[in-house]
Structure formats: structure tokens, C-alpha cells
Amino acid sequence: MNRTLYTLLFHLGLPLLALRLYLRARKAPAYAQRIGERFAWRLPAMAQGGLWVHAVSVGESIAAAPMVRALLKAYPELPITLTCMTPTGSERIQAMFADEPRVQHCYLPYDLPWAMGRFLDHVRPRLGVIMETELWPNLIHQCARRGIPVALANARLSARSARGYARFARLTRPMLAEMDLIAVQTATEAQRFRDLGARPECVQVTGSIKFDLKLDDHLVPRARALREQWAAAQRPVWIAASTHDGEDALIVQAHQHVLQTNADALLILVPRHPERFAAVSAQCSERFTCVRRSTGEPVQPQTQVLVGDTMGELLFLYALADIAFVGGSLIPRGGHNPLEPAALSLPVLMGPHVFNFLDISAMLRDAGAMQQVDDAEALAAAVCRLLESPADAQRMGEAGRAVMQANQGALQRLLDGLAGLLR
């Protein structure tokens, strides 16, 4: 498949995209809004000539935030356009940069040449930065036609994804050859990009900018104060964060086991997607005394589960806990970022499905900072063991924090690479 055939198939698939938006809007009404932006129609007024950063959804937006703040500081004369593809990503972007007038935001259009061209002509960026591996052939080609350098930041490429791209070499090779910087997390991934057609001189191993997470100085004291307000300073508290459909039931089973030996244990359950908040809360309320974070109702001594149904509070909810399970890993979703709890010196538990963070999870596991669990029973056993052995929990937490500190510096290496494209 070449780009011409890809574009034709994309046009033919537009009715399916419309159906997908309709179905998603039934659960999350925000998908029915701002549809024009997805075709570069009715874009908001924007300052031109700045930097453009694309982060597909919430996780990438959070990962991009330190880079965006560093770019704002390094280039005080330039506006920054932040794009994403999902309503939750949009909400997070607007919340993170509400007080920064130089950050402007819209959805990135679908990868149609006329839509991408109209978007780029509207924004006219001096540089495009795409987070992780959100590769769109027409977008990159339209940038190349306009002389806009494009960088892929914090890039990841698993062996499975590389095999998928290799099957469409006539589409992939020209696309990667048009990119100006591919800043990858590991040497192994760097070689995969070169094998797929990226220019060797454009591929740099910078590491993962997720190691450069900076915690607010007030985060832990605020969490400690809230636990004292709940009279829960001495209660065992564990968190299951970024859980998915089919995984929540396993967390509920695990908590039932934990309560058998730790009757005062509190679980903080944080579903990944906001459209599932109500359903997960109802599921928990059938079995436990449950409180929803969004109501502002305080946790009482009899409360067994706090449902984290707010946006933008995940780090704070982690800071409330003694032990962290990172979701998307007991089911084959690939897992979410284990460095967030590690930065807070929490012992980390994950399921067997960690292919989104394969190298990072291996580093944490090898350092003794993370334990893999295969099912609800093993998760409950691990939580109980760590509650009964605070010294082990502390050692795991300290090991995770050490891994974080030892691998920082990727953000500065990335910024140096971007500066080379702006000269």
C-alpha cells in the first residue's frame, strides 16, 4: 500500500468514522461536539509561527506537559499549539494550561491531505512535535511539502508494531524518511526505526521523558493532611489506578480478599475513562461501603472504597496510598505508566500485560521496585504481604525512586534535539 491508496481507503472509510463517533458519543457526549475541527473546519483563531505539539490522548498529554513548559520557557516569543484526538485529552490540556495564554488548543484533523493541509496553513508552525508513536502519513507529508520539520518525541516501537509497519513498507518508508528527528527511548527501538526506513542521522536515543516527572512540593503534604482529616493516617490504603472494563471486577475480587485479613483497608479505585465512572461506582456500591471523590463526601471509618471519578488528580490519589496497582495490565491493554507511583516511592504492582511499558517495567522489576501479579488472587496476596511487611514496602518504594533518579535527563536531550531543528 502506498500513500495514494491509503488516502483513497481513508476517504472510503469516512462513514465508518462517522459511525464510530456516533457510538462513542452515546457513552461520552463530548464526542458529538467540535466535529468540524476533525476536518479542519471552524478552527479557533490561532497565533501563527509558533510550535505545534500533538499528544493523542490523556496519557500523552500528561507526558508532554513538562516538555511544553520547558518550550514555553526556552522560546518566550513563540505560541504553542497543542492538539489531541480525544475529549478527555482535550479536557486535560485545557486544565493543565488554563493560565498560559501562549498555549492554544484544538483537535488534530483526520489524516486526509486536504484537512491536514488546511490545519497546517491555519497554524503555520515552525516545528511539529508528535508524542510517542502517533504516525500519520498525510500529516507528515504535508509538513514536508511546507518545509515544516517534524520530530517524534519519546518514541516507542515494539517488535509487534514494527512488524505491522513493515507489512506496509511502501507507506511506512517514505513517511519515516520525511521525518527530521526521531527521539527514541531505547537503542533497540532506534534500530527498529532505522530498519523501517528512518534516516540514521535523524534517529537519536534520548531515553524516556517520563523519568523527568517533577512532583509538586505540596502534593505529599496535601495528601497526608487529607488522610489525617479522614482519620485514616494509620489505615492501610491501596490504589488501583487507570483500570479498564473487565479489570475492575478483578480489583473488586482482590479487595474482598484483602478485607478478610485487613478489615479496615481502604481501596482507591480509579477507572481510566470518565464514561465508566458511574458504572464502576455502582459496581463497587453493590459490595462495599463506597464514596465517590467527585461528591466531596469525606471518607469515613466505615468507607471501604473511594472511587476516583475526577480528572487531573491521579498523582494526588497515588499520594494518598501506601501501595499502587497500575491498571491496564491484568487484561491485555499493555499497562499504564508505573513511573508515577514510583516517583512517590510507592511499591508498584502490575499484571502480566505490560507491553506499553516493557523496558520501564523490566527496569523496575529488576530493581525490586515492582512485582508482577497474574490474577485477582495474586494481587490480593501481594497487597496483604506488603501491608504486613512495611519494611519490604519501603524497600520497594525506595528502589523505584532510585530508578527514577538514575534515568532522568531525557527531557534535556530531547530539547537539545528540537533546538537543532529551530536554528
C-alpha positions, 0 to 999 in steps of 0.5 A, a space after each residue: 500500500 502506498 500513500 495514494 491508496 491509503 488516502 483513497 481507503 481513508 476517504 472510503 472509510 469516512 462513514 465508518 468514522 462517522 459511525 464510530 463517533 456516533 457510538 462513542 458519543 452515546 457513552 461520552 457526549 463530548 464526542 458529538 461536539 467540535 466535529 468540524 475541527 476533525 476536518 479542519 473546519 471552524 478552527 479557533 483563531 490561532 497565533 501563527 509561527 509558533 510550535 505545534 505539539 500533538 499528544 493523542 490522548 490523556 496519557 500523552 498529554 500528561 507526558 508532554 506537559 513538562 516538555 511544553 513548559 520547558 518550550 514555553 520557557 526556552 522560546 518566550 516569543 513563540 505560541 504553542 499549539 497543542 492538539 489531541 484526538 480525544 475529549 478527555 485529552 482535550 479536557 486535560 490540556 485545557 486544565 493543565 494550561 488554563 493560565 498560559 495564554 501562549 498555549 492554544 488548543 484544538 483537535 488534530 484533523 483526520 489524516 486526509 491531505 486536504 484537512 491536514 493541509 488546511 490545519 497546517 496553513 491555519 497554524 503555520 508552525 515552525 516545528 511539529 512535535 508528535 508524542 510517542 508513536 502517533 504516525 500519520 502519513 498525510 500529516 507528515 507529508 504535508 509538513 514536508 511539502 511546507 518545509 515544516 520539520 517534524 520530530 517524534 518525541 519519546 518514541 516507542 516501537 515494539 517488535 509487534 508494531 514494527 512488524 505491522 509497519 513493515 507489512 506496509 513498507 511502501 507507506 511506512 518508508 517514505 513517511 519515516 524518511 520525511 521525518 527530521 528527528 526521531 527521539 527514541 527511548 531505547 537503542 533497540 527501538 532506534 534500530 527498529 526505526 532505522 530498519 523501517 526506513 528512518 534516516 540514521 542521522 535523524 534517529 537519536 536515543 534520548 531515553 524516556 521523558 517520563 523519568 523527568 516527572 517533577 512532583 509538586 512540593 505540596 502534593 505529599 503534604 496535601 495528601 497526608 493532611 487529607 488522610 489525617 482529616 479522614 482519620 485514616 493516617 494509620 489505615 492501610 490504603 491501596 490504589 488501583 489506578 487507570 483500570 479498564 472494563 473487565 479489570 475492575 471486577 478483578 480489583 473488586 475480587 482482590 479487595 474482598 480478599 484483602 478485607 478478610 485479613 485487613 478489615 479496615 483497608 481502604 481501596 482507591 479505585 480509579 477507572 481510566 475513562 470518565 464514561 465508566 465512572 458511574 458504572 464502576 461506582 455502582 459496581 463497587 456500591 453493590 459490595 462495599 461501603 463506597 464514596 465517590 471523590 467527585 461528591 466531596 463526601 469525606 471518607 469515613 471509618 466505615 468507607 471501604 472504597 473511594 472511587 476516583 471519578 475526577 480528572 487531573 488528580 491521579 498523582 494526588 490519589 497515588 499520594 494518598 496510598 501506601 501501595 499502587 496497582 497500575 491498571 491496564 495490565 491484568 487484561 491485555 491493554 499493555 499497562 499504564 505508566 508505573 513511573 508515577 507511583 514510583 516517583 512517590 516511592 510507592 511499591 508498584 504492582 502490575 499484571 502480566 500485560 505490560 507491553 506499553 511499558 516493557 523496558 520501564 517495567 523490566 527496569 523496575 522489576 529488576 530493581 525490586 521496585 515492582 512485582 508482577 501479579 497474574 490474577 485477582 488472587 495474586 494481587 490480593 496476596 501481594 497487597 496483604 504481604 506488603 501491608 504486613 511487611 512495611 519494611 519490604 514496602 519501603 524497600 520497594 518504594 525506595 528502589 523505584 525512586 532510585 530508578 527514577 533518579 538514575 534515568 532522568 535527563 531525557 527531557 534535556 536531550 530531547 530539547 537539545 534535539 528540537 533546538 537543532 531543528 529551530 536554528 
